């Protein structure tokens, strides 16, 4: 959530940056300023009324002590009127504050100056590419056919048990999935991230804290009786560890990692581009999360990008990195880099990771602060990244590592799987 003070002091900048998201924010930002002015006016009137009421109450006490009952009773009538006025002002203030907060919840983060203008994924900028696209044999198959051929993922069984988008991993497929999770966690903890095992359901406050609510409410599975939400990513419970927390400057940066299943209702459209593991309702992901000093957050973002690069180098998968344009950047992010693996069998790029800096946007919602060198509380910056999302990484491995003899397991994973080929 953007800070009102920042909006007031940087109105033109906010409007200009939100235009990168293809949002004409002039009216919305003017409304924020108007609501805030009304709120300030009402607060000032309430403070004045309460101060006068307190002053008269003391005076009434003194009059009673001195025996001037008649004068005290006159003032009591005035205090009664002031109490009615303060109650009315308090209700108006609460209403105005709630309206302001609801409006602020609707305003996305302002993109960083590096974010390019654009409407969709077609306008994203490729900033890096590495790896060699393998030349496959003539009978190469997409991963959903390989999964059936080698009996390692059963999409039909998942559809029977739950529905489309809930695959069942079997035998060496399940073992390879578990190997990837263990490898990702080991890689992250070796880089200084502390591993957490996190809840898979969160309350409404947690969803609001990281920006999933109210923006993505329709994309989350909602347990209505308990008003809990299945997590769309470990980012939500992981970042909410620090909700209403004041850290000391010496505690920064805070770096955590965690593996969780993730759940998303909106699985997208139909067709070959969402077949198999390409888009699921339930999937596994290992996440990295950082809480940073504002002056260090973009250096940290670059470090997170390099960390994911290193993982893909170990897996020997061809990949590229995109800097997302304003129209494709998520609601809460200030700057996002997407990693995509090339699927040789599908002849297309598959998104496998997003690494983002949210600056103070989440921290303001979370009331996540640190005490700076001057002893004042200051909002921290939050960052997160997939390290990595498993379905499309697994799809990339199955397709790019297939041979006529079977699917070769990447060398870095073989100590985790205990086998070198799926056949």
C-alpha positions as CSV (number, residue, x, y, z in Angstrom):
1,X,0.0,0.0,0.0
2,X,1.3,3.4,-0.9
3,X,1.9,5.9,1.9
4,X,-0.5,8.9,1.9
5,X,2.4,11.2,2.8
6,X,4.3,9.9,-0.3
7,X,1.3,10.4,-2.5
8,X,0.8,14.0,-1.2
9,X,4.4,14.9,-1.7
10,X,4.9,13.1,-5.1
11,X,1.5,13.4,-6.8
12,X,2.9,13.9,-10.3
13,X,5.4,11.1,-9.9
14,X,2.8,8.6,-8.7
15,X,0.5,9.4,-11.6
16,X,3.4,9.2,-14.1
17,X,4.6,5.8,-12.8
18,X,1.1,4.3,-12.6
19,X,0.7,5.3,-16.3
20,X,3.3,2.6,-16.9
21,X,0.7,0.1,-15.8
22,X,-1.8,1.7,-18.3
23,X,-3.7,3.3,-15.4
24,X,-5.0,6.9,-15.5
25,X,-4.7,7.5,-11.8
26,X,-5.4,11.3,-11.7
27,X,-8.9,11.0,-10.3
28,X,-7.9,8.2,-7.9
29,X,-4.9,10.1,-6.5
30,X,-7.0,13.3,-6.2
31,X,-9.5,11.4,-4.2
32,X,-6.8,10.1,-1.9
33,X,-5.7,13.6,-1.2
34,X,-9.2,14.9,-0.7
35,X,-10.1,12.0,1.6
36,X,-6.9,12.6,3.6
37,X,-7.6,16.4,3.9
38,X,-11.1,15.6,5.1
39,X,-9.7,13.0,7.6
40,X,-7.1,15.6,8.9
41,X,-9.9,18.2,9.3
42,X,-12.1,15.9,11.2
43,X,-9.2,14.7,13.4
44,X,-8.3,18.3,14.2
45,X,-12.0,19.1,15.1
46,X,-12.2,16.0,17.2
47,X,-8.9,16.8,19.0
48,X,-10.2,20.4,19.7
49,X,-13.5,19.1,20.9
50,X,-12.0,16.5,23.2
51,X,-9.5,19.0,24.6
52,X,-12.3,21.5,25.4
53,X,-14.3,18.7,27.0
54,X,-11.4,17.8,29.2
55,X,-10.7,21.4,30.1
56,X,-14.4,21.9,31.1
57,X,-14.4,18.6,33.1
58,X,-11.5,19.9,35.2
59,X,-13.2,23.3,35.7
60,X,-16.4,21.5,36.8
61,X,-14.4,19.6,39.4
62,X,-12.9,22.8,40.7
63,X,-16.4,24.5,40.8
64,X,-17.9,21.6,42.8
65,X,-15.0,21.8,45.2
66,X,-15.5,25.5,45.7
67,X,-19.3,25.0,46.2
68,X,-20.3,26.8,42.9
69,X,-22.8,24.0,42.0
70,X,-24.9,26.2,39.7
71,X,-22.0,27.2,37.5
72,X,-20.8,23.6,37.5
73,X,-24.2,22.4,36.3
74,X,-24.2,24.9,33.4
75,X,-20.8,23.6,32.3
76,X,-22.0,20.0,32.6
77,X,-24.6,20.8,29.9
78,X,-21.9,22.1,27.7
79,X,-19.8,19.0,28.2
80,X,-22.8,16.9,27.4
81,X,-23.1,18.7,24.0
82,X,-19.4,18.3,23.4
83,X,-19.6,14.6,24.0
84,X,-22.4,14.3,21.4
85,X,-20.3,16.3,19.0
86,X,-17.2,14.2,19.7
87,X,-19.1,11.0,19.1
88,X,-20.4,12.3,15.8
89,X,-17.0,13.5,14.7
90,X,-15.5,10.2,15.8
91,X,-18.0,8.3,13.6
92,X,-17.4,10.6,10.6
93,X,-13.6,10.2,11.1
94,X,-13.9,6.4,11.2
95,X,-16.0,6.4,8.1
96,X,-13.6,8.7,6.2
97,X,-10.5,6.7,7.4
98,X,-12.1,3.5,6.2
99,X,-13.0,5.0,2.8
100,X,-9.4,6.2,2.5
101,X,-8.0,2.8,3.4
102,X,-10.3,1.0,0.9
103,X,-9.2,3.4,-1.8
104,X,-5.5,2.9,-1.0
105,X,-6.0,-0.9,-1.2
106,X,-7.1,-0.5,-4.8
107,X,-4.0,1.4,-5.9
108,X,-1.2,-0.8,-7.1
109,X,2.5,-0.2,-6.4
110,X,4.2,2.3,-8.5
111,X,6.7,0.7,-10.9
112,X,10.4,1.4,-10.6
113,X,11.9,3.7,-13.2
114,X,13.6,0.7,-14.8
115,X,10.2,-0.9,-15.6
116,X,9.4,-0.5,-19.3
117,X,6.0,0.7,-20.6
118,X,3.8,-2.0,-22.1
119,X,0.5,-3.6,-22.1
120,X,1.2,-7.3,-21.8
121,X,3.8,-10.1,-21.8
122,X,4.6,-9.2,-25.4
123,X,6.2,-6.0,-24.2
124,X,8.5,-7.5,-21.6
125,X,12.2,-7.0,-22.2
126,X,14.7,-9.9,-22.4
127,X,17.8,-8.9,-20.4
128,X,19.7,-12.2,-20.3
129,X,19.8,-15.6,-21.9
130,X,22.0,-18.7,-21.3
131,X,22.2,-22.4,-21.9
132,X,22.1,-24.4,-25.1
133,X,18.8,-25.7,-26.5
134,X,19.3,-29.5,-27.1
135,X,18.7,-31.2,-30.4
136,X,16.1,-33.9,-29.7
137,X,15.6,-37.2,-31.5
138,X,12.9,-37.5,-34.1
139,X,10.4,-39.2,-31.8
140,X,10.7,-36.6,-29.0
141,X,7.5,-36.0,-27.0
142,X,6.0,-33.2,-24.8
143,X,6.1,-33.9,-21.1
144,X,2.5,-35.0,-20.7
145,X,3.1,-37.8,-23.2
146,X,6.4,-38.7,-21.6
147,X,4.6,-38.8,-18.2
148,X,2.2,-41.4,-19.5
149,X,4.8,-43.3,-21.4
150,X,7.0,-43.8,-18.3
151,X,4.1,-43.9,-15.8
152,X,5.5,-41.1,-13.7
153,X,2.6,-38.5,-13.6
154,X,-1.0,-39.5,-13.8
155,X,-3.2,-36.5,-14.9
156,X,-6.3,-38.6,-15.4
157,X,-6.1,-40.0,-11.8
158,X,-5.7,-36.6,-10.4
159,X,-8.8,-35.5,-12.4
160,X,-10.7,-38.5,-10.9
161,X,-9.7,-37.7,-7.3
162,X,-10.1,-34.0,-7.4
163,X,-10.4,-32.4,-10.9
164,X,-8.3,-30.9,-13.7
165,X,-5.0,-29.3,-12.5
166,X,-4.3,-31.7,-9.6
167,X,-1.8,-34.3,-11.0
168,X,-0.6,-37.4,-9.2
169,X,3.1,-38.0,-9.2
170,X,4.1,-41.7,-9.2
171,X,7.3,-43.8,-8.7
172,X,10.3,-42.1,-10.2
173,X,8.2,-39.0,-11.0
174,X,7.4,-38.5,-7.3
175,X,11.1,-39.2,-6.4
176,X,12.3,-36.6,-8.9
177,X,9.8,-34.1,-7.6
178,X,11.1,-34.7,-4.0
179,X,14.7,-34.5,-5.3
180,X,14.0,-31.0,-6.8
181,X,12.5,-29.7,-3.6
182,X,15.4,-31.0,-1.5
183,X,18.0,-29.6,-3.9
184,X,16.4,-26.2,-4.0
185,X,16.2,-26.0,-0.2
186,X,19.8,-27.1,0.2
187,X,20.9,-24.6,-2.4
188,X,19.0,-21.8,-0.7
189,X,20.2,-22.6,2.9
190,X,23.8,-22.8,1.6
191,X,23.3,-19.3,0.3
192,X,22.3,-18.0,3.8
193,X,18.5,-18.5,3.8
194,X,17.0,-19.9,6.9
195,X,14.5,-22.7,6.2
196,X,10.9,-22.4,7.5
197,X,8.0,-24.9,7.4
198,X,5.0,-22.7,6.9
199,X,1.2,-23.0,7.2
200,X,-0.7,-23.7,4.0
201,X,-3.8,-21.7,5.1
202,X,-3.7,-18.0,6.1
203,X,-6.2,-15.6,7.6
204,X,-7.6,-12.5,5.9
205,X,-5.1,-10.1,7.5
206,X,-2.2,-12.1,6.0
207,X,-3.7,-12.0,2.6
208,X,-4.1,-8.2,2.9
209,X,-0.6,-7.8,4.2
210,X,1.1,-9.1,1.1
211,X,-1.4,-7.7,-1.4
212,X,-3.3,-10.9,-2.4
213,X,-6.4,-9.4,-0.8
214,X,-8.5,-7.8,-2.0
215,X,-6.8,-7.8,-5.4
216,X,-6.6,-11.5,-6.1
217,X,-9.5,-12.7,-3.9
218,X,-11.1,-14.7,-6.8
219,X,-7.9,-16.6,-7.5
220,X,-7.6,-18.0,-4.0
221,X,-9.3,-21.0,-2.5
222,X,-11.5,-19.8,0.4
223,X,-12.4,-21.9,3.4
224,X,-15.6,-19.9,4.1
225,X,-16.6,-21.3,7.5
226,X,-13.3,-20.4,9.1
227,X,-12.6,-17.4,6.7
228,X,-9.1,-18.9,5.8
229,X,-7.4,-19.0,2.5
230,X,-5.2,-21.7,0.9
231,X,-1.9,-20.0,0.1
232,X,-1.1,-19.1,-3.6
233,X,2.6,-19.0,-2.6
234,X,4.9,-19.3,0.4
235,X,5.4,-15.6,0.1
236,X,2.1,-15.0,2.0
237,X,2.8,-16.9,5.2
238,X,6.6,-16.2,5.0
239,X,6.3,-12.5,4.7
240,X,3.6,-12.3,7.3
241,X,6.0,-13.7,9.9
242,X,7.1,-10.0,10.1
243,X,3.6,-8.4,10.3
244,X,3.5,-5.8,13.1
245,X,7.2,-6.3,13.8
246,X,9.9,-3.7,14.5
247,X,13.4,-5.0,13.7
248,X,16.6,-3.5,14.7
249,X,18.8,-2.2,11.8
250,X,21.4,-4.8,12.8
251,X,19.0,-7.6,12.1
252,X,18.7,-6.7,8.4
253,X,18.8,-8.4,6.1
254,X,16.4,-11.2,7.1
255,X,16.5,-14.1,4.6
256,X,14.2,-17.1,4.7
257,X,13.2,-20.0,2.4
258,X,10.4,-22.5,2.5
259,X,8.8,-25.3,0.5
260,X,5.0,-25.4,0.2
261,X,2.3,-26.7,-2.0
262,X,0.5,-23.8,-3.6
263,X,-3.1,-23.4,-4.7
264,X,-4.6,-21.2,-7.3
265,X,-8.2,-21.3,-8.5
266,X,-7.7,-19.4,-11.8
267,X,-5.8,-21.9,-13.9
268,X,-6.4,-20.0,-17.1
269,X,-7.7,-20.9,-20.6
270,X,-7.7,-24.2,-22.4
271,X,-5.4,-25.5,-25.1
272,X,-2.0,-27.0,-25.6
273,X,-0.2,-24.1,-23.9
274,X,-1.8,-25.1,-20.5
275,X,-1.7,-28.9,-20.9
276,X,0.1,-31.2,-18.5
277,X,2.2,-29.3,-16.0
278,X,2.1,-26.0,-17.8
279,X,-0.6,-24.6,-15.5
280,X,-2.1,-26.2,-12.4
281,X,-4.4,-25.5,-9.5
282,X,-2.1,-27.2,-7.1
283,X,1.7,-27.2,-7.5
284,X,4.9,-27.3,-5.4
285,X,7.2,-24.3,-5.0
286,X,10.3,-23.3,-3.0
287,X,10.4,-19.6,-2.2
288,X,13.1,-17.2,-1.0
289,X,12.0,-14.1,0.9
290,X,14.1,-11.1,2.1
291,X,13.5,-8.2,4.4
292,X,16.0,-5.5,3.5
293,X,17.2,-2.0,4.4
294,X,15.8,0.3,1.7
295,X,19.3,1.3,0.6
296,X,20.2,-2.3,-0.1
297,X,17.1,-3.8,-1.6
298,X,18.0,-3.5,-5.3
299,X,21.4,-4.9,-4.7
300,X,19.6,-7.8,-2.9
301,X,17.3,-8.2,-5.9
302,X,20.3,-8.5,-8.2
303,X,21.7,-11.1,-5.8
304,X,18.5,-13.1,-5.9
305,X,18.5,-13.1,-9.7
306,X,22.1,-14.4,-9.7
307,X,21.1,-17.1,-7.2
308,X,18.3,-18.4,-9.5
309,X,20.7,-18.2,-12.4
310,X,23.1,-20.4,-10.5
311,X,20.4,-23.0,-9.9
312,X,19.5,-23.1,-13.6
313,X,23.2,-23.4,-14.5
314,X,23.4,-26.5,-12.2
315,X,20.4,-28.0,-13.9
316,X,21.8,-27.2,-17.3
317,X,18.5,-25.9,-18.7
318,X,18.3,-23.2,-21.4
319,X,16.7,-20.1,-19.9
320,X,16.1,-16.4,-20.3
321,X,15.3,-13.5,-18.0
322,X,12.7,-10.9,-18.7
323,X,12.2,-7.5,-17.1
324,X,8.4,-7.2,-16.9
325,X,6.7,-4.2,-18.4
326,X,4.2,-2.1,-16.4
327,X,1.2,-3.9,-17.8
328,X,2.5,-7.4,-16.8
329,X,4.0,-6.4,-13.4
330,X,2.0,-7.8,-10.4
331,X,-0.2,-5.5,-8.3
332,X,2.3,-5.3,-5.4
333,X,5.6,-5.3,-7.2
334,X,7.8,-2.4,-8.0
335,X,10.1,-4.4,-10.3
336,X,9.9,-8.0,-11.4
337,X,12.3,-10.3,-13.3
338,X,10.7,-13.5,-14.8
339,X,12.8,-16.6,-15.6
340,X,11.7,-18.8,-18.4
341,X,13.0,-22.2,-19.4
342,X,12.9,-23.2,-23.0
343,X,10.8,-26.3,-23.7
344,X,12.3,-28.0,-26.7
345,X,9.5,-30.5,-27.2
346,X,6.9,-27.7,-27.1
347,X,9.1,-25.2,-28.8
348,X,8.1,-22.4,-26.3
349,X,9.2,-20.6,-23.2
350,X,7.8,-21.7,-19.8
351,X,7.8,-19.3,-16.9
352,X,9.5,-20.9,-13.9
353,X,10.3,-18.0,-11.5
354,X,9.4,-14.4,-10.7
355,X,11.9,-12.4,-8.5
356,X,10.4,-9.1,-7.3
357,X,11.1,-6.1,-5.1
358,X,8.0,-4.7,-3.5
359,X,9.9,-1.8,-1.8
360,X,7.7,-0.5,1.1
361,X,4.4,-1.5,-0.5
362,X,3.9,-4.7,1.5
363,X,5.7,-3.4,4.6
364,X,3.3,-0.5,4.8
365,X,0.3,-2.9,4.9
366,X,2.2,-5.2,7.3
367,X,3.5,-2.4,9.5
368,X,6.9,-4.0,9.1
369,X,9.5,-1.5,10.3
370,X,13.0,-1.3,11.5
371,X,14.7,1.1,13.9
372,X,17.2,3.2,11.9
373,X,20.5,4.7,13.0
374,X,18.6,7.8,14.3
375,X,16.4,5.6,16.5
376,X,13.3,6.3,14.3
377,X,11.0,3.6,12.9
378,X,11.3,3.2,9.1
379,X,9.5,0.9,6.7
380,X,11.6,-2.0,5.4
381,X,11.7,-3.3,1.9
382,X,10.4,-6.8,1.1
383,X,11.5,-9.1,-1.7
384,X,10.6,-12.6,-2.8
385,X,11.4,-15.0,-5.6
386,X,10.5,-18.5,-6.7
387,X,13.6,-20.7,-6.2
388,X,11.9,-22.5,-7.9
389,X,8.4,-23.4,-9.0
390,X,8.5,-27.1,-9.7
391,X,5.9,-28.0,-12.4
392,X,7.5,-26.2,-15.4
393,X,11.0,-26.9,-14.2
394,X,10.0,-30.6,-14.1
395,X,8.4,-30.2,-17.6
396,X,11.6,-28.6,-18.9
397,X,13.7,-31.5,-17.5
398,X,11.5,-34.2,-18.9
399,X,11.4,-32.6,-22.3
400,X,15.0,-31.4,-22.7
401,X,16.6,-34.4,-21.1
402,X,14.7,-37.1,-23.1
403,X,16.6,-39.6,-25.2
404,X,15.6,-42.6,-27.1
405,X,16.7,-44.7,-24.1
406,X,14.7,-42.7,-21.5
407,X,14.8,-39.4,-19.6
408,X,18.3,-38.7,-18.2
409,X,18.2,-37.1,-14.7
410,X,20.3,-33.9,-14.4
411,X,23.7,-34.8,-12.7
412,X,23.1,-32.4,-9.8
413,X,19.9,-34.2,-8.9
414,X,21.2,-37.8,-9.1
415,X,22.5,-37.9,-5.4
416,X,18.9,-37.0,-4.4
417,X,17.1,-39.4,-6.7
418,X,19.4,-42.4,-6.4
419,X,18.9,-43.1,-10.2
420,X,20.3,-41.5,-13.3
421,X,17.6,-42.3,-15.9
422,X,13.9,-42.8,-16.1
423,X,13.0,-45.6,-18.5
